[in-house]
């Protein structure tokens, strides 16, 4: 349910469970975390999904088994955030729940115009993953982070760009037309140069 494609120094991981809105099981998250860590050897790493939803968050059956508080979520986002190259989340559709963490950990986020963003932890009675609130607040500010995490508001693609949650809305193919183009300069650079610039940005 997780597909990995390697094109030289460009690695792309695709969540491929469209019949279940790309909801995530523990095994899928483990596979993604392993891939994200292994992808540190590549200059660029892209996350995307198939179908009309990037991910609806955790699988409901897995939720009953305690997946909401499993450390695998944090392991995944930590591996992405520590990547020495460029990480891009190419959102082919709506992003919900705990799946927000992997997108927040990426360097860049692009999305289709129909994408929506929500993280209903207040309603569901769960705490977000430990690193998610700080990463969200760093992108959109504390008040807007509370709008999403505490007020439970669903954010449209236009609103997401305006608040800094997403860098760009893309008409058409978010993966081929834009994500790969964004990685082009990185792919032609030396690893030390890539890591140096990333370190300067912080």
Secondary structure, DSSP 8 states (H G I E B T S, - for coil): -EEEEEETTEEEEEE--GGGTT-B-HHHHHHHHHHHHHGGGSSEEEEEESTTEEE-SB-HHHHTTTGGG-THHHHHHHHHHT-SSEEEEEESSEEEGGGHHHHHHSSEEEE-TT-EEE--HHHHT----TTHHHHHHHHH-HHHHHHHHTS---EEHHHHHHHTS-SEE-SS-IIIIIIHHHTHHHHTS-HHHHHHHHHHH-
